[in-house]
Amino acid sequence: MKKQLLTLCAAALMMSMTACNDKMDPNDPQSVRKYLTKQQIAFTPNQFVSYAASGDTAKMTLFLQASFEIDAPADNGNNAVAIAANKGNMVVLNYLFDHGAKADVKNGNGEAVIDNAVMMGNKEVVNRLLTQLKAEGAESQTLGTAVLLAAKTGKVDMLEILAEAGAPLDSRSADGYLPIHWTVKNGQYDAMMFLINKGVGMLFSYAETQGSAFTFAGFEGKPAGYMIIFCICAVAYLIAWSIMKTLVPKHKPIVIE
């Protein structure tokens, strides 16, 4: 009887020890990994990015507790930040940045995440990315492509946000075009006027550089540049009016007898 009792006590002790060993310690990466394995959860970038896509921050936390590299891309080249930004999921995006993720990354198509966000037109996402990029010490010149994309597609709201963040509004694209050139080429009038009002263009840049040395009709610097544009437009209007006058046939007044 005593022998059976001792056997039962030993078995109970072994079971309790096993239960203790199976308990996950969130402060021990190895312990968390064992838990994930027991739950048949693959400890891979693909799995982590899928949790980011579905907004499962609880599972993402487990991965980070197991020392997962937060910026690791999935097989398709997208990492968690790229997916969250593309989907406009601010909860996940804030979670990632709060846990050390970087904004200066590319998506599976090789685009900078900020460029893709500008194309998507999500103001909240773009502002959050810009804030994070600034915190990471990213140069404002890296936003040149985002400005070009906003100009090409006529996204004035994106141009406004980028301008406020200090993005260069006069960076040339690989084909030599300035953002203002693309607004004219693509018929994006509102975007063109926004850039003109910001003093963008070779004439305005030159006028600003020369300052008081650049004069026209009594104006100096940028105002001189505006006056030149005004005069050009006025002359163009007069020429067009003259041409129309010569083309429109003259009619004699109708006299009713």
Contacts in CASP RR format, 6 or more apart in sequence:
PFRMAT RR
TARGET T0000
AUTHOR 0000-0000-0000
METHOD contacts of the structure
MODEL  1
MKKQLLTLCAAALMMSMTACNDKMDPNDPQSVRKYLTKQQIAFTPNQFVS
YAASGDTAKMTLFLQASFEIDAPADNGNNAVAIAANKGNMVVLNYLFDHG
AKADVKNGNGEAVIDNAVMMGNKEVVNRLLTQLKAEGAESQTLGTAVLLA
AKTGKVDMLEILAEAGAPLDSRSADGYLPIHWTVKNGQYDAMMFLINKGV
GMLFSYAETQGSAFTFAGFEGKPAGYMIIFCICAVAYLIAWSIMKTLVPK
HKPIVIE
22 38 0 8 1.000
24 31 0 8 1.000
24 32 0 8 1.000
24 34 0 8 1.000
24 35 0 8 1.000
25 31 0 8 1.000
25 32 0 8 1.000
26 32 0 8 1.000
26 65 0 8 1.000
27 65 0 8 1.000
29 65 0 8 1.000
29 66 0 8 1.000
29 67 0 8 1.000
32 62 0 8 1.000
32 65 0 8 1.000
32 66 0 8 1.000
33 43 0 8 1.000
33 66 0 8 1.000
35 62 0 8 1.000
36 43 0 8 1.000
36 62 0 8 1.000
36 63 0 8 1.000
36 66 0 8 1.000
37 43 0 8 1.000
41 47 0 8 1.000
41 59 0 8 1.000
41 62 0 8 1.000
43 63 0 8 1.000
43 66 0 8 1.000
43 68 0 8 1.000
45 69 0 8 1.000
45 72 0 8 1.000
45 73 0 8 1.000
45 74 0 8 1.000
45 75 0 8 1.000
45 79 0 8 1.000
46 74 0 8 1.000
46 75 0 8 1.000
47 63 0 8 1.000
48 60 0 8 1.000
48 63 0 8 1.000
48 68 0 8 1.000
48 72 0 8 1.000
48 74 0 8 1.000
48 80 0 8 1.000
49 73 0 8 1.000
49 74 0 8 1.000
49 78 0 8 1.000
49 79 0 8 1.000
49 80 0 8 1.000
49 83 0 8 1.000
50 74 0 8 1.000
51 57 0 8 1.000
51 59 0 8 1.000
51 60 0 8 1.000
51 63 0 8 1.000
52 60 0 8 1.000
52 80 0 8 1.000
52 83 0 8 1.000
52 84 0 8 1.000
52 89 0 8 1.000
52 92 0 8 1.000
52 96 0 8 1.000
53 83 0 8 1.000
53 84 0 8 1.000
53 87 0 8 1.000
55 89 0 8 1.000
55 91 0 8 1.000
55 92 0 8 1.000
57 91 0 8 1.000
57 92 0 8 1.000
57 95 0 8 1.000
60 80 0 8 1.000
60 92 0 8 1.000
60 95 0 8 1.000
64 70 0 8 1.000
64 99 0 8 1.000
70 80 0 8 1.000
70 96 0 8 1.000
70 99 0 8 1.000
70 100 0 8 1.000
70 101 0 8 1.000
71 79 0 8 1.000
71 80 0 8 1.000
71 81 0 8 1.000
71 101 0 8 1.000
71 102 0 8 1.000
71 105 0 8 1.000
72 79 0 8 1.000
73 79 0 8 1.000
73 82 0 8 1.000
73 108 0 8 1.000
76 108 0 8 1.000
77 107 0 8 1.000
77 108 0 8 1.000
78 86 0 8 1.000
78 107 0 8 1.000
78 108 0 8 1.000
79 105 0 8 1.000
80 92 0 8 1.000
80 96 0 8 1.000
80 101 0 8 1.000
81 93 0 8 1.000
81 96 0 8 1.000
81 97 0 8 1.000
81 101 0 8 1.000
81 102 0 8 1.000
81 103 0 8 1.000
81 105 0 8 1.000
81 113 0 8 1.000
82 105 0 8 1.000
82 106 0 8 1.000
82 107 0 8 1.000
82 108 0 8 1.000
82 113 0 8 1.000
82 116 0 8 1.000
84 92 0 8 1.000
84 93 0 8 1.000
84 96 0 8 1.000
85 93 0 8 1.000
85 113 0 8 1.000
85 116 0 8 1.000
85 117 0 8 1.000
85 120 0 8 1.000
85 122 0 8 1.000
85 125 0 8 1.000
85 129 0 8 1.000
86 107 0 8 1.000
86 116 0 8 1.000
86 117 0 8 1.000
86 120 0 8 1.000
88 120 0 8 1.000
88 122 0 8 1.000
88 124 0 8 1.000
88 125 0 8 1.000
90 124 0 8 1.000
90 125 0 8 1.000
90 128 0 8 1.000
93 125 0 8 1.000
93 128 0 8 1.000
94 128 0 8 1.000
97 103 0 8 1.000
97 128 0 8 1.000
97 132 0 8 1.000
102 132 0 8 1.000
102 136 0 8 1.000
103 113 0 8 1.000
103 114 0 8 1.000
103 129 0 8 1.000
103 132 0 8 1.000
103 133 0 8 1.000
103 136 0 8 1.000
103 138 0 8 1.000
104 112 0 8 1.000
104 113 0 8 1.000
104 133 0 8 1.000
104 136 0 8 1.000
104 138 0 8 1.000
104 142 0 8 1.000
105 112 0 8 1.000
105 113 0 8 1.000
106 112 0 8 1.000
106 113 0 8 1.000
107 113 0 8 1.000
107 116 0 8 1.000
109 116 0 8 1.000
112 142 0 8 1.000
112 145 0 8 1.000
112 146 0 8 1.000
113 129 0 8 1.000
114 126 0 8 1.000
114 129 0 8 1.000
114 130 0 8 1.000
114 133 0 8 1.000
114 143 0 8 1.000
114 146 0 8 1.000
115 145 0 8 1.000
115 146 0 8 1.000
115 149 0 8 1.000
117 125 0 8 1.000
117 126 0 8 1.000
117 129 0 8 1.000
118 126 0 8 1.000
118 146 0 8 1.000
118 149 0 8 1.000
118 150 0 8 1.000
118 155 0 8 1.000
118 158 0 8 1.000
118 162 0 8 1.000
119 149 0 8 1.000
119 153 0 8 1.000
121 155 0 8 1.000
121 157 0 8 1.000
121 158 0 8 1.000
123 157 0 8 1.000
123 158 0 8 1.000
123 161 0 8 1.000
126 158 0 8 1.000
126 161 0 8 1.000
126 162 0 8 1.000
127 161 0 8 1.000
130 143 0 8 1.000
130 161 0 8 1.000
130 162 0 8 1.000
130 165 0 8 1.000
133 142 0 8 1.000
133 143 0 8 1.000
134 165 0 8 1.000
140 165 0 8 1.000
140 166 0 8 1.000
140 167 0 8 1.000
140 168 0 8 1.000
141 168 0 8 1.000
141 171 0 8 1.000
143 162 0 8 1.000
143 165 0 8 1.000
143 166 0 8 1.000
143 167 0 8 1.000
143 168 0 8 1.000
144 167 0 8 1.000
144 168 0 8 1.000
144 171 0 8 1.000
145 171 0 8 1.000
145 173 0 8 1.000
146 158 0 8 1.000
146 162 0 8 1.000
146 167 0 8 1.000
147 159 0 8 1.000
147 162 0 8 1.000
147 167 0 8 1.000
147 168 0 8 1.000
147 169 0 8 1.000
147 171 0 8 1.000
147 179 0 8 1.000
148 171 0 8 1.000
148 173 0 8 1.000
148 177 0 8 1.000
148 179 0 8 1.000
148 182 0 8 1.000
149 155 0 8 1.000
149 158 0 8 1.000
150 156 0 8 1.000
150 158 0 8 1.000
150 159 0 8 1.000
150 162 0 8 1.000
150 179 0 8 1.000
150 191 0 8 1.000
151 159 0 8 1.000
151 179 0 8 1.000
151 180 0 8 1.000
151 182 0 8 1.000
151 183 0 8 1.000
151 188 0 8 1.000
151 191 0 8 1.000
151 195 0 8 1.000
152 182 0 8 1.000
152 183 0 8 1.000
152 186 0 8 1.000
152 188 0 8 1.000
153 186 0 8 1.000
153 188 0 8 1.000
154 183 0 8 1.000
154 186 0 8 1.000
154 188 0 8 1.000
154 190 0 8 1.000
154 191 0 8 1.000
155 191 0 8 1.000
156 190 0 8 1.000
156 191 0 8 1.000
156 194 0 8 1.000
159 169 0 8 1.000
159 179 0 8 1.000
159 191 0 8 1.000
159 194 0 8 1.000
159 195 0 8 1.000
160 194 0 8 1.000
162 169 0 8 1.000
163 169 0 8 1.000
163 198 0 8 1.000
169 179 0 8 1.000
169 195 0 8 1.000
169 198 0 8 1.000
169 200 0 8 1.000
170 178 0 8 1.000
170 179 0 8 1.000
170 180 0 8 1.000
170 200 0 8 1.000
170 201 0 8 1.000
170 205 0 8 1.000
171 178 0 8 1.000
171 179 0 8 1.000
172 178 0 8 1.000
173 182 0 8 1.000
177 185 0 8 1.000
178 200 0 8 1.000
178 201 0 8 1.000
178 202 0 8 1.000
179 195 0 8 1.000
179 200 0 8 1.000
180 192 0 8 1.000
180 195 0 8 1.000
180 196 0 8 1.000
180 200 0 8 1.000
180 201 0 8 1.000
182 188 0 8 1.000
183 189 0 8 1.000
183 191 0 8 1.000
183 192 0 8 1.000
183 195 0 8 1.000
184 192 0 8 1.000
195 201 0 8 1.000
196 204 0 8 1.000
196 229 0 8 1.000
199 205 0 8 1.000
199 208 0 8 1.000
199 222 0 8 1.000
203 225 0 8 1.000
203 228 0 8 1.000
203 229 0 8 1.000
204 222 0 8 1.000
204 225 0 8 1.000
206 214 0 8 1.000
207 214 0 8 1.000
207 221 0 8 1.000
207 222 0 8 1.000
207 224 0 8 1.000
207 225 0 8 1.000
208 221 0 8 1.000
208 222 0 8 1.000
210 221 0 8 1.000
211 220 0 8 1.000
211 221 0 8 1.000
212 220 0 8 1.000
212 221 0 8 1.000
214 220 0 8 1.000
214 221 0 8 1.000
214 224 0 8 1.000
214 225 0 8 1.000
215 221 0 8 1.000
215 224 0 8 1.000
216 224 0 8 1.000
216 225 0 8 1.000
216 227 0 8 1.000
216 228 0 8 1.000
217 224 0 8 1.000
217 227 0 8 1.000
217 231 0 8 1.000
218 224 0 8 1.000
218 227 0 8 1.000
219 225 0 8 1.000
219 226 0 8 1.000
219 227 0 8 1.000
END
